[in-house]
Amino acid sequence: MASGISVNDEVVHIYNSMKVRKAGECESDRLKLVLFRVSDDGKEIVVDKGKQIFNRDLKSDEDVFKRVISQFPEKECRYALYDTCYETKESKKEDLVFITWVPDTAAIKSKMLYASSKKALSDKMKGIKFDWQVNELGELKDCACLREVLKAHVVAFEGKPV
C-alpha cells in the first residue's frame, strides 16, 4: 500500500552525500547518523532537524551505538540512515544501514503511515545493503544486535572490540 507521501529533495541530497566519499572531504564533517520523519502536514518525508550526528560530535571514548539509539524518540516513528564502521576478521568495512524505527508505543495511525511510506523513501535510496526494522528499545540493547543485520562476524564495531 502506498501512502502518496513524497520525499523531500534534502533527504535525497543527504543520502547521496553519505553514500559517496569525496576527495579531500574532512572525515569530521561526515554524517554518522541522520533521522527522517513525516512532515507535520503529512505530505512528505523530511530531515528531522536537530537529529543528526556528525563524526565531529563523537568523543573518542564514546559508545557510538548508544549515542545513535539515543536519538530515537520513545513514542514516535522515524527513519534513519546510519553510517556504520565495523571490522570482520577479513577486513574493515563501512556500510549504510537504513533503520525504520516503529516503536510499539507509537500511535497506530503513525505506524501505518510509516509502513506505507517506506517504499517511497527506499526507492530514493538505491543501493542500501542493510535494512533494519526496530520496534522496541530492547532490540537495540547493544551493538551486538547489529551483527545479525550486517550478516557478518564482527570483531570490532566503531573502532572498539566486541
Buried (B, 14 or more C-beta within 10 A) or exposed (E): EEBEBBBBEEBBEBBEBBBEEEEEEEEEEBBBBBBBBBEEEEEBBBBBEEBBBBBEEBEEEEBBBEBBBEBBBEEBBBBBBBBBBBBEEEEEEEBBBBBBBBBEEBEEEBBBBBBBBBEBBBEBBEEBEBEBBBBEBEEBEEBEBBBEBBEBEBEBBBEEEB
